[in-house]
Amino acid sequence: MSEASRQPIVLSSAAADGEHALPSAWREFIRYCRELRHGEIERLSIQDGLPVLAEVTKKKVKFNRDH
């Protein structure tokens, strides 16, 4: 994909028209990553520039909760 054809991802919470600028698929993916906290996403399928499926996920549990 050329640099000219890439669409920038706006990370602001709201666009000028009041709608969220970040597509809902990306917001859901980011929410999932925040909830996962520690882990790996091995196979992430992207279609039309949006995340659609994570086939394999692993969750890591830390037993030394020093924070």
N, CA and C of each residue as an Amber inpcrd file, in Angstrom:
protein
   201
   0.8450000  -1.1710000   0.0000000   0.0000000   0.0000000   0.0000000
   0.8860000   1.2270000   0.0000000   0.6090000   2.1760000  -0.8820000
   1.4090000   3.3790000  -0.9600000   1.0380000   4.3380000   0.1640000
   1.9750000   5.2130000   0.4730000   1.7310000   6.2060000   1.5260000
   0.5630000   7.1130000   1.1620000   0.3930000   7.4120000  -0.1260000
  -0.6660000   8.3230000  -0.5510000  -2.0510000   7.7250000  -0.3580000
  -2.1810000   6.3950000  -0.4080000  -3.5000000   5.7720000  -0.2900000
  -3.8900000   5.4640000   1.1420000  -2.9970000   5.6500000   2.0910000
  -3.3180000   5.3740000   3.4910000  -4.1920000   6.4610000   4.0670000
  -5.1910000   6.0430000   4.8400000  -6.0680000   6.9800000   5.5310000
  -5.5160000   7.1890000   6.9340000  -5.3330000   8.4350000   7.3780000
  -4.8540000   8.6460000   8.7430000  -5.9290000   8.2480000   9.7540000
  -5.4940000   7.7300000  10.8940000  -6.4200000   7.3890000  11.9720000
  -6.4150000   8.5420000  12.9610000  -7.5540000   9.1560000  13.1210000
  -7.6870000  10.2820000  14.0320000  -7.9430000   9.7340000  15.4250000
  -7.1100000  10.1110000  16.3830000  -7.2190000   9.5710000  17.7330000
  -7.9770000  10.4780000  18.6870000  -8.5650000  11.5380000  18.1810000
  -9.3520000  12.3950000  19.0560000 -10.6330000  11.6730000  19.4520000
 -11.2320000  12.0830000  20.5530000 -12.4280000  11.4030000  21.0420000
 -13.6670000  11.7410000  20.2420000 -13.6790000  12.8690000  19.5590000
 -14.8550000  13.2480000  18.7730000 -14.4330000  14.0570000  17.5580000
 -15.1360000  13.8690000  16.4640000 -14.8740000  14.6300000  15.2530000
 -15.6300000  15.9540000  15.3210000 -15.4230000  16.7870000  14.3190000
 -16.0650000  18.1040000  14.3070000 -17.5830000  18.0040000  14.2850000
 -18.1170000  16.9310000  13.6770000 -19.5750000  16.7960000  13.5950000
 -20.1720000  16.1070000  14.8130000 -19.3600000  15.8400000  15.8340000
 -19.8750000  15.2320000  17.0570000 -19.7910000  13.7120000  17.0710000
 -19.5070000  13.0950000  15.9430000 -19.3640000  11.6330000  15.8820000
 -17.9380000  11.2580000  16.2620000 -17.7530000  10.0440000  16.7300000
 -16.4090000   9.5660000  17.0210000 -15.6460000   9.4050000  15.7160000
 -14.4340000   9.9440000  15.6670000 -13.6300000   9.8900000  14.4580000
 -13.0300000   8.4980000  14.2530000 -12.7180000   7.8030000  15.3190000
 -12.1350000   6.4690000  15.2280000 -13.2480000   5.4640000  14.9780000
 -13.1310000   4.6310000  13.9410000 -14.1970000   3.6590000  13.6550000
 -14.4630000   2.7450000  14.8460000 -15.6990000   2.2950000  14.9650000
 -16.0950000   1.4830000  16.1110000 -15.2910000   0.1950000  16.2200000
 -14.8730000  -0.3890000  15.1030000 -14.0630000  -1.6100000  15.1580000
 -12.7320000  -1.3510000  15.8580000 -12.1120000  -0.2020000  15.5890000
 -10.8570000   0.1400000  16.2640000 -11.0910000   0.4500000  17.7340000
 -12.1810000   1.1490000  18.0410000 -12.4790000   1.4300000  19.4560000
 -12.6820000   0.1340000  20.2240000 -13.3670000  -0.8370000  19.6270000
 -13.5950000  -2.1240000  20.2880000 -12.2840000  -2.8950000  20.4580000
 -11.4200000  -2.8550000  19.4430000 -10.1260000  -3.5280000  19.5240000
  -9.2660000  -2.9090000  20.6250000  -9.2370000  -1.5860000  20.7000000
  -8.4710000  -0.9080000  21.7450000  -9.0370000  -1.2430000  23.1180000
 -10.3580000  -1.2850000  23.2540000 -11.0020000  -1.6570000  24.5180000
 -10.5880000  -3.0720000  24.9200000 -10.5830000  -3.9900000  23.9430000
 -10.1680000  -5.3700000  24.2200000  -8.7190000  -5.4100000  24.7000000
  -7.8380000  -4.6610000  24.0500000  -6.4260000  -4.6350000  24.4510000
  -6.2610000  -4.0830000  25.8630000  -7.0240000  -3.0590000  26.1970000
  -6.9520000  -2.5010000  27.5560000  -7.4110000  -3.5160000  28.5940000
  -8.4750000  -4.2550000  28.2850000  -8.9810000  -5.2570000  29.2230000
  -8.0390000  -6.4440000  29.3310000  -7.3530000  -6.7870000  28.2500000
  -6.4020000  -7.9040000  28.2520000  -5.2110000  -7.5970000  29.1520000
  -4.7670000  -6.3610000  29.1720000  -3.6550000  -5.8530000  29.9770000
  -2.3290000  -6.5130000  29.6310000  -2.1720000  -7.8070000  29.7870000
  -0.9440000  -8.5230000  29.4380000  -1.3500000  -9.6970000  28.5690000
  -0.6990000  -9.8790000  27.4560000  -1.0440000 -11.0050000  26.6040000
  -0.4980000 -10.8290000  25.2100000  -0.9410000 -11.6890000  24.3230000
  -0.4930000 -11.6720000  22.9390000  -1.6870000 -11.8820000  22.0220000
  -1.6730000 -11.2000000  20.9220000  -2.6480000 -11.4450000  19.8630000
  -1.8310000 -11.9180000  18.6750000  -2.0060000 -13.1790000  18.3110000
  -1.1450000 -13.7630000  17.2950000  -1.6330000 -13.5300000  15.8760000
  -2.9000000 -13.7190000  15.6260000  -3.4300000 -13.5990000  14.2610000
  -4.5650000 -12.5990000  14.2550000  -4.2640000 -11.4310000  13.7690000
  -5.2570000 -10.3780000  13.7000000  -5.6170000 -10.1630000  12.2390000
  -6.8770000 -10.3560000  11.8990000  -7.3310000 -10.1540000  10.5310000
  -7.8040000  -8.7160000  10.3630000  -7.3250000  -8.0730000   9.3030000
  -7.6960000  -6.7080000   8.9770000  -8.3650000  -6.7300000   7.6130000
  -9.5150000  -6.1000000   7.4960000 -10.1950000  -5.9650000   6.2100000
 -10.5890000  -4.5150000   6.0270000 -10.2730000  -3.9600000   4.8650000
 -10.5830000  -2.5670000   4.5620000 -10.0480000  -1.6200000   5.6300000
  -8.8830000  -1.9540000   6.1880000  -8.2540000  -1.0940000   7.1790000
  -8.8280000  -1.1850000   8.5820000  -9.7080000  -2.1680000   8.8250000
 -10.3320000  -2.3120000  10.1380000 -10.0740000  -3.7010000  10.7070000
  -9.8630000  -3.8100000  12.0200000  -9.7070000  -5.1360000  12.6230000
 -11.0450000  -5.8630000  12.6010000 -11.0300000  -7.1350000  12.1720000
 -12.2800000  -7.8840000  12.1100000 -12.2490000  -9.1580000  12.9400000
 -11.0600000  -9.7350000  13.1780000 -11.0260000 -11.0170000  13.8690000
  -9.6500000 -11.2720000  14.4530000  -9.5960000 -11.6850000  15.7050000
  -8.3710000 -12.1770000  16.3250000  -8.5780000 -13.6660000  16.5210000
  -7.8910000 -14.4700000  15.7250000  -8.1190000 -15.9080000  15.7480000
  -7.5620000 -16.5860000  16.9950000  -6.3840000 -16.1680000  17.4280000
  -5.7460000 -16.8030000  18.5740000  -5.3750000 -15.7200000  19.5690000
  -5.8700000 -15.8440000  20.7810000  -5.4620000 -14.9190000  21.8280000
  -4.9640000 -15.7140000  23.0220000  -4.0060000 -15.1630000  23.6970000
  -3.4670000 -15.7700000  24.9130000  -3.4790000 -14.7120000  25.9930000
  -3.8400000 -15.1100000  27.1700000  -3.8160000 -14.1820000  28.2870000
  -2.7090000 -14.6020000  29.2410000  -1.9360000 -13.6400000  29.6780000
  -0.8690000 -13.9030000  30.6340000  -1.3290000 -13.4090000  31.9980000
  -1.0870000 -14.1930000  33.0080000  -1.4420000 -13.8180000  34.3690000
  -0.1600000 -13.6490000  35.1520000   0.0420000 -12.4610000  35.7150000
   1.2340000 -12.2130000  36.5340000   0.8690000 -12.5020000  37.9910000
   1.6780000 -13.3010000  38.6480000   1.4110000 -13.6630000  40.0320000
   2.1730000 -12.7910000  41.0180000   3.0510000 -11.9430000  40.5240000
   3.7720000 -11.0290000  41.4130000   3.1860000  -9.6400000  41.2400000
   2.1240000  -9.3590000  41.9250000   1.3970000  -8.0800000  41.8340000
   2.0590000  -7.0400000  42.7110000   3.1910000  -6.4940000  42.2420000
   3.9330000  -5.5070000  43.0040000   3.5130000  -4.0820000  42.7070000
   2.5630000  -3.8910000  41.8060000   2.1980000  -2.5170000  41.4350000
   1.0240000  -2.0520000  42.1710000
